[in-house]
Amino acid sequence: MNFSRILVPAWLVLLLPAATATAAGFAPTQAELAALPAYCAARLNEQSDAFKSWKASMGGDFLHIHHYCFALNFMNRARSMSSGNDKQGVLGAAMGNFGYVLKHTQPDFYLRPEILMNRGVTQSMQGRDGAAVSDLLKAIEMDPKLPRAYIALADLYAKQKNHSKALETVTAGLRHNPDTKSLQRRYTELGGKLPYPEPLQPVAAEAAASTPGASPAPAEPAPPVAALPAAAPAATPVTPAAQPVTEPKIGSPTNPYCRFCPD
């Protein structure tokens, strides 16, 4: 299937400023599509059963998801490019598509934290570290169970030689995601001491109250969470809200942002 002819009118305007940088084609190739989430191929084939299935699962926001797919693809392309105007053009095209999908999807769209995280990573690749930190903090505030956001933020602080903030960030990530190997590895690399930080514990009172004849047991206080930097959002509640099913854990020691690398 020739994906370059699909959905062009909906988003071509976003890519015009980066026309030179995206001369290789603005739609994903078949090989590139294989590195993107499954819903990307479905969105680009409106006649497929997969399209209907993802639309039913994701709701109305699915109609805009191709912009996120294109943004991810531009990110992937930029990683293989040397620095220069072409790379900056590709990153600019990614930013335009991130902005579009954030503007046109609902505020409670379940992929919003992930989109903010990847936009933050893109801004870091552009050298816009302040904006990158802001997006990553927003992503963590919306979804504390997003390990890659903590790693990306910690890597930014480490790049700035602020190792204490980097370690604090990974420590906070481990309290919410205690079994994530990529966070454990980064914690050790940053000089964290074993055992790993104690995870947050759910409050047991609600479960006890649901047992007939049982008196609610007093809730044990949760261990303190390592504070994020001063610019961080308010502390996350002890019991995070239920999240939709997320993609499998991804990342590798050499490329923590790769969507399909092993943990």
MARLO-667978 format. One line per field, with one value per residue (C-alpha): residue number from 1; residue in three letters; x, y, z. Coordinates in steps of 0.001 Angstrom, whole numbers, plus 500000, padded with zeros to 6 digits. Layout:
resi	NUM, ...
resn	ALA, ...
x	X, ...
y	Y, ...
z	Z, ...
// end
This chain:
resi	1, 2, 3, 4, 5, 6, 7, 8, 9, 10, 11, 12, 13, 14, 15, 16, 17, 18, 19, 20, 21, 22, 23, 24, 25, 26, 27, 28, 29, 30, 31, 32, 33, 34, 35, 36, 37, 38, 39, 40, 41, 42, 43, 44, 45, 46, 47, 48, 49, 50, 51, 52, 53, 54, 55, 56, 57, 58, 59, 60, 61, 62, 63, 64, 65, 66, 67, 68, 69, 70, 71, 72, 73, 74, 75, 76, 77, 78, 79, 80, 81, 82, 83, 84, 85, 86, 87, 88, 89, 90, 91, 92, 93, 94, 95, 96, 97, 98, 99, 100, 101, 102, 103, 104, 105, 106, 107, 108, 109, 110, 111, 112, 113, 114, 115, 116, 117, 118, 119, 120, 121, 122, 123, 124, 125, 126, 127, 128, 129, 130, 131, 132, 133, 134, 135, 136, 137, 138, 139, 140, 141, 142, 143, 144, 145, 146, 147, 148, 149, 150, 151, 152, 153, 154, 155, 156, 157, 158, 159, 160, 161, 162, 163, 164, 165, 166, 167, 168, 169, 170, 171, 172, 173, 174, 175, 176, 177, 178, 179, 180, 181, 182, 183, 184, 185, 186, 187, 188, 189, 190, 191, 192, 193, 194, 195, 196, 197, 198, 199, 200, 201, 202, 203, 204, 205, 206, 207, 208, 209, 210, 211, 212, 213, 214, 215, 216, 217, 218, 219, 220, 221, 222, 223, 224, 225, 226, 227, 228, 229, 230, 231, 232, 233, 234, 235, 236, 237, 238, 239, 240, 241, 242, 243, 244, 245, 246, 247, 248, 249, 250, 251, 252, 253, 254, 255, 256, 257, 258, 259, 260, 261, 262, 263
resn	MET, ASN, PHE, SER, ARG, ILE, LEU, VAL, PRO, ALA, TRP, LEU, VAL, LEU, LEU, LEU, PRO, ALA, ALA, THR, ALA, THR, ALA, ALA, GLY, PHE, ALA, PRO, THR, GLN, ALA, GLU, LEU, ALA, ALA, LEU, PRO, ALA, TYR, CYS, ALA, ALA, ARG, LEU, ASN, GLU, GLN, SER, ASP, ALA, PHE, LYS, SER, TRP, LYS, ALA, SER, MET, GLY, GLY, ASP, PHE, LEU, HIS, ILE, HIS, HIS, TYR, CYS, PHE, ALA, LEU, ASN, PHE, MET, ASN, ARG, ALA, ARG, SER, MET, SER, SER, GLY, ASN, ASP, LYS, GLN, GLY, VAL, LEU, GLY, ALA, ALA, MET, GLY, ASN, PHE, GLY, TYR, VAL, LEU, LYS, HIS, THR, GLN, PRO, ASP, PHE, TYR, LEU, ARG, PRO, GLU, ILE, LEU, MET, ASN, ARG, GLY, VAL, THR, GLN, SER, MET, GLN, GLY, ARG, ASP, GLY, ALA, ALA, VAL, SER, ASP, LEU, LEU, LYS, ALA, ILE, GLU, MET, ASP, PRO, LYS, LEU, PRO, ARG, ALA, TYR, ILE, ALA, LEU, ALA, ASP, LEU, TYR, ALA, LYS, GLN, LYS, ASN, HIS, SER, LYS, ALA, LEU, GLU, THR, VAL, THR, ALA, GLY, LEU, ARG, HIS, ASN, PRO, ASP, THR, LYS, SER, LEU, GLN, ARG, ARG, TYR, THR, GLU, LEU, GLY, GLY, LYS, LEU, PRO, TYR, PRO, GLU, PRO, LEU, GLN, PRO, VAL, ALA, ALA, GLU, ALA, ALA, ALA, SER, THR, PRO, GLY, ALA, SER, PRO, ALA, PRO, ALA, GLU, PRO, ALA, PRO, PRO, VAL, ALA, ALA, LEU, PRO, ALA, ALA, ALA, PRO, ALA, ALA, THR, PRO, VAL, THR, PRO, ALA, ALA, GLN, PRO, VAL, THR, GLU, PRO, LYS, ILE, GLY, SER, PRO, THR, ASN, PRO, TYR, CYS, ARG, PHE, CYS, PRO, ASP
x	500000, 501268, 500847, 502173, 498812, 496710, 495412, 497556, 494999, 494541, 498095, 500196, 500071, 501929, 504846, 505307, 507945, 509997, 509522, 513238, 513990, 511227, 512006, 512405, 508640, 506430, 504410, 506046, 507497, 506556, 509809, 509227, 505640, 506847, 508619, 505463, 502523, 500022, 497304, 499364, 499027, 495349, 494761, 496349, 494060, 490476, 489098, 490728, 489127, 491958, 490845, 487324, 488620, 490991, 488361, 485910, 488577, 490132, 486997, 486796, 490418, 491485, 490664, 493606, 496093, 497904, 499509, 501076, 502244, 503892, 505515, 507001, 508263, 509968, 511603, 512907, 514247, 515976, 517830, 519595, 520587, 523667, 523115, 522265, 519419, 517861, 517675, 516211, 513627, 512572, 512352, 510279, 507883, 507592, 506798, 504072, 502348, 502710, 501098, 498238, 497292, 497517, 495279, 492630, 492308, 490400, 492232, 491654, 492851, 494752, 497777, 498263, 500985, 502931, 502535, 503817, 506745, 507782, 507338, 509660, 512232, 511971, 512534, 515590, 516890, 516336, 518412, 515361, 515984, 513723, 510684, 511614, 511667, 508252, 506655, 508259, 507050, 503521, 503681, 504760, 502043, 499383, 500757, 503230, 503463, 505349, 508927, 510399, 509363, 511404, 514390, 514224, 513960, 516821, 518969, 518325, 519438, 522493, 523378, 523208, 525590, 522817, 523255, 521332, 518143, 518699, 518887, 515859, 513854, 514737, 514076, 510582, 510073, 511029, 508585, 505783, 507302, 509354, 509825, 510932, 514385, 515317, 514685, 516609, 519536, 519514, 519267, 522430, 524238, 523460, 524969, 521794, 522323, 520670, 518114, 516002, 513655, 510646, 507579, 504417, 501894, 498159, 495889, 494225, 491277, 488933, 489538, 488985, 485761, 484348, 484616, 481336, 481739, 485295, 486475, 488606, 492248, 494098, 495969, 499731, 501323, 503021, 506801, 507938, 508405, 511656, 510733, 511027, 512665, 511104, 509351, 507649, 503858, 502080, 502744, 500999, 498188, 499091, 496560, 496934, 493838, 493309, 495069, 494101, 496154, 499574, 502132, 504704, 507741, 510358, 513834, 517394, 520609, 521748, 518396, 515826, 513363, 513135, 509493, 510204, 513615, 513731, 513728
y	500000, 503471, 505326, 508570, 509096, 508629, 511457, 514068, 516925, 516583, 517366, 518400, 522046, 521151, 519815, 522527, 524455, 521267, 520297, 520159, 518126, 515643, 515203, 511466, 511312, 512530, 509311, 506257, 503612, 500002, 499494, 502616, 501619, 498387, 500432, 502377, 501331, 498942, 501576, 503601, 501027, 500674, 504426, 504584, 501895, 502977, 499909, 497429, 495577, 496866, 500429, 499655, 497845, 500639, 503286, 501462, 501076, 504550, 506548, 509839, 510745, 507911, 510135, 512394, 509715, 509663, 512992, 511294, 508443, 510872, 512751, 509511, 508628, 512001, 511469, 508107, 509605, 512415, 509948, 508525, 511944, 513987, 517445, 520164, 521977, 518801, 517214, 520364, 520443, 516867, 517625, 520703, 518520, 516210, 519163, 520383, 517022, 516677, 520075, 519154, 515963, 517628, 520442, 518282, 515353, 515437, 516577, 513142, 511191, 508280, 508700, 512364, 511700, 509599, 512283, 514953, 512727, 512215, 515896, 516583, 514173, 515890, 519291, 517897, 516757, 520333, 521650, 523225, 521695, 524038, 523236, 519557, 519523, 521192, 518578, 515683, 516983, 517320, 513761, 512466, 514467, 512964, 509424, 508563, 505071, 506179, 504985, 506465, 509971, 509678, 508332, 511080, 513745, 512227, 512127, 515837, 516651, 514426, 516243, 519487, 517928, 518025, 514463, 514977, 515937, 513084, 510594, 512154, 511809, 508148, 507472, 508928, 506832, 503649, 504375, 504326, 501642, 499415, 496497, 498480, 497242, 500319, 502517, 500127, 500208, 504007, 504266, 502188, 504138, 507399, 506092, 504992, 502651, 499280, 498237, 500071, 502790, 501465, 501493, 503339, 501093, 501211, 502118, 498930, 500535, 500368, 496659, 495967, 497958, 495785, 492666, 492022, 492427, 493618, 496844, 498967, 498695, 501970, 502820, 502744, 505978, 505733, 506137, 509595, 510158, 511682, 515188, 516162, 519518, 522746, 523216, 519831, 519595, 518742, 515368, 512400, 510834, 507619, 505652, 506553, 506471, 503396, 503770, 502281, 499415, 500745, 499536, 496997, 498402, 499571, 500982, 499765, 500937, 502560, 504001, 504375, 506050, 503258, 502105, 498456, 497793, 495254, 496631
z	500000, 499140, 502438, 500989, 499273, 502394, 504578, 502861, 502979, 506744, 507734, 504742, 505827, 509029, 507057, 504456, 506493, 506645, 502996, 502274, 505372, 504621, 500953, 501557, 502055, 504861, 505301, 506894, 504631, 505245, 507164, 509250, 509937, 511508, 514207, 515118, 517332, 515752, 515652, 513152, 510360, 511225, 511035, 507590, 506201, 506763, 504975, 507346, 510226, 512391, 511685, 512888, 515962, 517013, 516349, 518609, 521307, 521168, 520423, 518568, 519295, 516987, 514010, 514979, 515998, 512635, 513603, 516608, 514382, 511958, 514855, 516188, 512732, 512347, 515751, 514600, 511381, 513248, 515469, 512436, 511074, 511832, 513254, 510792, 509101, 507722, 511166, 512677, 509903, 510634, 514360, 513545, 511547, 514553, 516802, 514461, 514570, 518344, 518709, 516400, 518208, 521638, 520431, 518791, 521201, 524473, 527657, 529203, 526147, 527650, 525341, 526274, 528906, 526402, 523726, 526114, 527038, 523416, 522642, 525570, 524160, 520770, 522350, 524099, 520698, 519494, 522403, 524078, 527486, 529488, 527352, 527442, 531254, 531341, 529070, 530934, 534296, 532890, 531594, 535012, 536758, 534474, 534635, 537415, 535941, 532841, 533423, 530254, 531301, 534507, 532577, 529961, 532660, 534648, 531525, 530951, 534490, 534101, 530873, 532871, 535458, 538052, 539291, 542530, 540640, 538215, 541082, 542826, 539632, 539129, 542820, 542470, 539353, 541176, 544002, 541436, 539161, 541487, 539074, 536023, 535075, 533057, 536118, 538357, 535935, 535716, 539527, 539883, 537148, 538966, 542193, 543983, 546919, 547315, 548294, 545755, 547057, 548919, 546644, 547454, 549199, 548438, 551327, 552601, 554407, 551420, 550912, 554612, 554658, 551870, 554073, 555975, 559739, 559439, 561015, 558747, 559636, 560045, 556893, 557174, 556046, 552689, 552675, 551636, 547917, 546772, 545771, 542130, 541365, 542588, 539247, 539581, 539884, 543114, 544731, 543178, 545285, 547072, 545042, 541361, 539198, 537076, 533744, 530376, 529099, 528102, 525635, 526896, 528659, 526206, 526150, 526201, 527895, 524648, 523499, 526312, 523948, 521345, 521251, 520490, 522053, 524951, 528476
// end
